[in-house]
Amino acid sequence: MLRAARCSIPSDDNSGITCVKVDRRSGAIGDVIILIDEGLDQELFKSAFLEEVFQSLGVTNDQVLLEESLIFEDNESTTTWSDLATVDKKVLIFLYKYLEPGDDEATVRRKFDAHWEAIVVD
């Protein structure tokens, strides 16, 4: 399925995969394919699914800085969270309230500096 959709095919050790197609003209997210390993137990399946949906919204790749984040992963461990962390919620608010498709790095940094601290989530 990933090959047919012209998505990159990651290593075999992933519990979930997200392929996001971006409109080259507007920079907006287009089609999304999410695949989850059906052999996972219920808790791991839910966590993998939530992580892949989160990443399909524009928060791509894993990170090694914030262990509380749904997308934390380092060489030693990965998370199995079943909810978004506060920082994850802030990221989504920032992405969808303050950024526009196609914003360059300088614009994102300026908007981040102007708005990040003011974003409050429950």
Accessible surface in RSA format (square Angstrom, percent):
REM  Atomic radii and reference values for relative SASA: ProtOr
REM  Chains: A
REM  Algorithm: Lee & Richards
REM  Probe-radius: 1.40
REM  Slices: 20
REM RES _ NUM      All-atoms   Total-Side   Main-Chain    Non-polar    All polar
REM                ABS   REL    ABS   REL    ABS   REL    ABS   REL    ABS   REL
RES MET A   1   151.98  78.7 101.89  67.4  50.09 119.3 102.50  87.1  49.47  65.5
RES LEU A   2    13.23   7.4  11.66   8.3   1.57   3.9  11.66   8.2   1.57   4.2
RES ARG A   3   183.12  76.9 171.98  87.7  11.14  26.5  73.95 101.1 109.17  66.2
RES ALA A   4    93.51  86.0  54.37  83.9  39.14  89.0  66.93  94.3  26.58  70.4
RES ALA A   5    28.44  26.2  13.19  20.4  15.25  34.7  24.83  35.0   3.62   9.6
RES ARG A   6   211.51  88.8 184.29  93.9  27.22  64.8  64.65  88.3 146.86  89.0
RES CYS A   7    14.32  10.8   1.08   1.2  13.24  31.1   5.79  14.7   8.53   9.2
RES SER A   8   102.66  86.8  79.87 106.6  22.80  52.5  57.07 121.5  45.60  63.9
RES ILE A   9    89.68  51.0  58.56  43.6  31.12  75.0  58.62  42.2  31.06  84.3
RES PRO A  10    50.92  37.1  31.15  28.4  19.77  71.9  44.69  36.9   6.23  38.7
RES SER A  11    74.56  63.0  51.97  69.4  22.59  52.0  53.47 113.9  21.08  29.5
RES ASP A  12   150.25 105.2 115.03 114.5  35.22  83.3  42.87 100.9 107.38 107.1
RES ASP A  13   125.44  87.9  88.83  88.4  36.61  86.6  49.69 116.9  75.75  75.6
RES ASN A  14    58.97  40.7  38.82  37.5  20.14  48.5   7.11  17.1  51.85  50.1
RES SER A  15    48.48  41.0  40.46  54.0   8.02  18.5  17.98  38.3  30.49  42.7
RES GLY A  16    11.77  14.5   0.00   N/A  11.77  14.5   1.35   3.7  10.43  23.4
RES ILE A  17    38.40  21.9  34.90  26.0   3.50   8.4  38.40  27.7   0.00   0.0
RES THR A  18    33.18  23.6   5.52   5.6  27.66  65.9   5.52   7.4  27.66  41.8
RES CYS A  19    12.62   9.5   7.81   8.7   4.81  11.3   6.11  15.5   6.51   7.0
RES VAL A  20    36.85  24.2  12.11  11.0  24.74  59.6  12.11  10.5  24.74  67.1
RES LYS A  21    73.06  35.6  71.99  44.2   1.07   2.6  53.17  47.9  19.89  21.2
RES VAL A  22    80.67  53.1  59.03  53.4  21.64  52.1  60.04  52.2  20.63  56.0
RES ASP A  23    63.15  44.2  52.09  51.8  11.06  26.2  21.84  51.4  41.31  41.2
RES ARG A  24   235.96  99.1 198.63 101.3  37.33  88.9  76.92 105.1 159.04  96.4
RES ARG A  25   230.82  96.9 192.50  98.1  38.33  91.3  81.84 111.8 148.98  90.3
RES SER A  26    59.24  50.1  42.97  57.3  16.27  37.5  49.53 105.5   9.71  13.6
RES GLY A  27    30.50  37.6   0.00   N/A  30.50  37.6  14.33  39.3  16.17  36.2
RES ALA A  28    37.12  34.1  34.87  53.8   2.24   5.1  36.98  52.1   0.13   0.4
RES ILE A  29    66.30  37.7  39.58  29.5  26.72  64.4  39.58  28.5  26.72  72.5
RES GLY A  30    45.60  56.2   0.00   N/A  45.60  56.2  29.50  80.9  16.10  36.1
RES ASP A  31   108.41  75.9 101.47 101.0   6.95  16.4  23.15  54.5  85.26  85.0
RES VAL A  32    56.00  36.8  24.90  22.5  31.10  74.9  25.14  21.8  30.86  83.7
RES ILE A  33    40.35  23.0  36.99  27.6   3.35   8.1  40.33  29.0   0.01   0.0
RES ILE A  34    49.38  28.1  23.19  17.3  26.19  63.1  23.19  16.7  26.19  71.1
RES LEU A  35    60.74  33.8  57.51  41.1   3.22   8.1  59.82  42.0   0.91   2.5
RES ILE A  36    31.11  17.7   6.95   5.2  24.16  58.2   8.72   6.3  22.39  60.8
RES ASP A  37    70.39  49.3  57.31  57.0  13.08  30.9  19.50  45.9  50.90  50.8
RES GLU A  38   163.30  93.8 138.19 104.5  25.11  59.8  52.37 101.3 110.93  90.6
RES GLY A  39    67.20  82.9   0.00   N/A  67.20  82.9  35.59  97.7  31.61  70.8
RES LEU A  40    39.27  21.9  23.33  16.7  15.94  40.1  25.74  18.1  13.53  36.4
RES ASP A  41    86.69  60.7  71.98  71.6  14.72  34.8  49.63 116.8  37.06  37.0
RES GLN A  42   160.00  89.5 147.52 107.8  12.48  29.7  55.74 118.6 104.26  79.1
RES GLU A  43   110.89  63.7 101.60  76.9   9.29  22.1  40.71  78.7  70.18  57.3
RES LEU A  44    69.77  38.9  68.30  48.9   1.47   3.7  68.30  48.0   1.47   4.0
RES PHE A  45    78.87  39.5  78.87  48.8   0.00   0.0  78.87  47.8   0.00   0.0
RES LYS A  46   117.45  57.3 113.24  69.5   4.22  10.0  68.40  61.6  49.05  52.3
RES SER A  47     5.49   4.6   5.49   7.3   0.00   0.0   2.11   4.5   3.38   4.7
RES ALA A  48     7.94   7.3   3.53   5.4   4.41  10.0   7.40  10.4   0.54   1.4
RES PHE A  49    98.37  49.2  98.37  60.9   0.00   0.0  98.37  59.6   0.00   0.0
RES LEU A  50    44.98  25.0  44.12  31.6   0.86   2.2  44.98  31.6   0.00   0.0
RES GLU A  51    24.68  14.2  24.68  18.7   0.00   0.0   0.17   0.3  24.51  20.0
RES GLU A  52    12.04   6.9  12.04   9.1   0.00   0.0   0.00   0.0  12.04   9.8
RES VAL A  53    49.44  32.5  49.44  44.8   0.00   0.0  49.44  43.0   0.00   0.0
RES PHE A  54     3.78   1.9   1.81   1.1   1.96   5.1   3.69   2.2   0.08   0.2
RES GLN A  55    17.34   9.7  17.27  12.6   0.06   0.1   2.13   4.5  15.21  11.5
RES SER A  56    10.19   8.6   8.46  11.3   1.73   4.0   0.00   0.0  10.19  14.3
RES LEU A  57    70.03  39.0  68.28  48.9   1.75   4.4  68.28  48.0   1.75   4.7
RES GLY A  58    33.26  41.0   0.00   N/A  33.26  41.0  13.41  36.8  19.85  44.4
RES VAL A  59    18.20  12.0  13.88  12.6   4.32  10.4  18.20  15.8   0.00   0.0
RES THR A  60    80.12  57.0  62.96  63.8  17.16  40.9  38.83  52.2  41.28  62.4
RES ASN A  61   111.75  77.1 100.27  96.9  11.48  27.6  26.32  63.3  85.43  82.6
RES ASP A  62    64.42  45.1  38.75  38.6  25.67  60.7  12.80  30.1  51.63  51.5
RES GLN A  63    41.41  23.2  35.23  25.7   6.18  14.7  40.59  86.4   0.82   0.6
RES VAL A  64    94.39  62.1  77.06  69.8  17.33  41.7  77.06  67.0  17.33  47.0
RES LEU A  65   152.06  84.7 124.88  89.3  27.19  68.3 127.22  89.3  24.85  66.9
RES LEU A  66    74.61  41.5  73.36  52.5   1.25   3.1  74.61  52.4   0.00   0.0
RES GLU A  67   119.56  68.6 116.39  88.1   3.17   7.6  30.48  59.0  89.08  72.7
RES GLU A  68    91.84  52.7  84.31  63.8   7.53  17.9  48.35  93.5  43.49  35.5
RES SER A  69     3.09   2.6   3.09   4.1   0.00   0.0   1.09   2.3   2.00   2.8
RES LEU A  70     1.07   0.6   0.48   0.3   0.59   1.5   0.48   0.3   0.59   1.6
RES ILE A  71    13.60   7.7  13.29   9.9   0.31   0.8  13.60   9.8   0.00   0.0
RES PHE A  72    13.92   7.0  12.31   7.6   1.61   4.2  12.31   7.5   1.61   4.6
RES GLU A  73    71.59  41.1  66.87  50.6   4.71  11.2   8.03  15.5  63.56  51.9
RES ASP A  74    49.00  34.3  36.72  36.5  12.28  29.0  17.71  41.7  31.30  31.2
RES ASN A  75   162.87 112.3 122.36 118.2  40.51  97.5  32.89  79.2 129.98 125.6
RES GLU A  76   158.77  91.2 120.31  91.0  38.46  91.6  43.48  84.1 115.29  94.1
RES SER A  77    60.63  51.2  47.60  63.5  13.03  30.0  45.19  96.2  15.44  21.6
RES THR A  78    79.49  56.5  60.20  61.0  19.29  46.0  53.79  72.2  25.70  38.9
RES THR A  79    17.62  12.5   6.23   6.3  11.39  27.1   9.34  12.6   8.27  12.5
RES THR A  80    55.23  39.3  44.69  45.3  10.54  25.1  20.20  27.1  35.03  53.0
RES TRP A  81   114.21  45.8 113.27  54.8   0.94   2.2 114.21  60.9   0.00   0.0
RES SER A  82    61.75  52.2  46.08  61.5  15.67  36.1  11.32  24.1  50.43  70.6
RES ASP A  83    92.28  64.6  86.38  86.0   5.90  14.0  28.62  67.4  63.66  63.5
RES LEU A  84    36.62  20.4  29.25  20.9   7.36  18.5  29.33  20.6   7.28  19.6
RES ALA A  85    15.83  14.6   5.57   8.6  10.26  23.3  15.55  21.9   0.28   0.7
RES THR A  86    82.40  58.6  77.24  78.3   5.15  12.3  43.17  58.0  39.23  59.3
RES VAL A  87    27.49  18.1  24.89  22.5   2.60   6.3  25.81  22.4   1.68   4.6
RES ASP A  88     2.91   2.0   2.91   2.9   0.00   0.0   0.00   0.0   2.91   2.9
RES LYS A  89    64.94  31.7  63.24  38.8   1.70   4.1  32.70  29.4  32.25  34.4
RES LYS A  90    30.47  14.9  30.47  18.7   0.00   0.0  10.22   9.2  20.26  21.6
RES VAL A  91    39.58  26.0  39.43  35.7   0.15   0.4  39.58  34.4   0.00   0.0
RES LEU A  92    31.67  17.6  30.42  21.8   1.26   3.2  30.70  21.6   0.97   2.6
RES ILE A  93    61.86  35.2  56.37  42.0   5.49  13.2  61.79  44.5   0.07   0.2
RES PHE A  94    12.43   6.2  12.43   7.7   0.00   0.0  12.43   7.5   0.00   0.0
RES LEU A  95    44.92  25.0  37.82  27.1   7.10  17.8  37.82  26.6   7.10  19.1
RES TYR A  96   133.07  62.1 102.69  58.4  30.38  79.1  98.04  73.7  35.03  43.2
RES LYS A  97   144.56  70.5 111.81  68.6  32.75  78.0  67.33  60.6  77.23  82.3
RES TYR A  98    47.67  22.3  37.81  21.5   9.86  25.7  22.80  17.1  24.86  30.7
RES LEU A  99    28.97  16.1  18.61  13.3  10.36  26.0  18.88  13.3  10.09  27.1
RES GLU A 100   112.19  64.4 107.10  81.0   5.09  12.1  38.49  74.4  73.70  60.2
RES PRO A 101    75.71  55.2  48.34  44.1  27.37  99.5  57.49  47.5  18.22 113.2
RES GLY A 102    68.08  83.9   0.00   N/A  68.08  83.9  34.87  95.7  33.21  74.4
RES ASP A 103    41.64  29.2  15.48  15.4  26.15  61.8   6.79  16.0  34.84  34.8
RES ASP A 104    86.88  60.9  76.74  76.4  10.14  24.0  42.94 101.1  43.94  43.8
RES GLU A 105   115.00  66.0 102.80  77.8  12.20  29.0  50.37  97.4  64.63  52.8
RES ALA A 106    72.36  66.5  60.36  93.1  12.00  27.3  65.32  92.0   7.04  18.6
RES THR A 107    31.67  22.5  30.21  30.6   1.46   3.5   9.74  13.1  21.93  33.2
RES VAL A 108    46.64  30.7  46.64  42.2   0.00   0.0  46.64  40.5   0.00   0.0
RES ARG A 109   149.18  62.6 147.18  75.0   2.00   4.8  52.18  71.3  97.00  58.8
RES ARG A 110   149.31  62.7 141.67  72.2   7.64  18.2  74.57 101.9  74.74  45.3
RES LYS A 111    31.88  15.6  31.49  19.3   0.39   0.9  22.36  20.1   9.51  10.1
RES PHE A 112    83.98  42.0  83.40  51.7   0.59   1.5  83.40  50.6   0.59   1.7
RES ASP A 113   119.65  83.8  86.20  85.8  33.45  79.1  33.70  79.3  85.95  85.7
RES ALA A 114    69.12  63.6  32.83  50.7  36.29  82.6  43.65  61.5  25.47  67.5
RES HIS A 115    58.54  32.0  58.23  40.5   0.31   0.8  31.98  33.0  26.55  30.9
RES TRP A 116    35.94  14.4  35.94  17.4   0.00   0.0  18.63   9.9  17.31  28.1
RES GLU A 117   152.01  87.3 130.77  98.9  21.24  50.6  66.81 129.2  85.21  69.6
RES ALA A 118    76.97  70.8  48.59  75.0  28.39  64.6  59.07  83.2  17.90  47.4
RES ILE A 119    12.11   6.9   2.33   1.7   9.77  23.6   7.42   5.3   4.69  12.7
RES VAL A 120   125.98  82.9  99.17  89.8  26.80  64.6 102.38  89.0  23.60  64.0
RES VAL A 121    30.65  20.2   6.59   6.0  24.06  58.0  11.52  10.0  19.13  51.9
RES ASP A 122   168.80 118.2 120.15 119.6  48.65 115.0  71.39 168.0  97.41  97.1
END  Absolute sums over single chains surface
CHAIN  1 A     8662.8       6880.1       1782.7       4658.8       4004.0
END  Absolute sums over all chains
TOTAL          8662.8       6880.1       1782.7       4658.8       4004.0
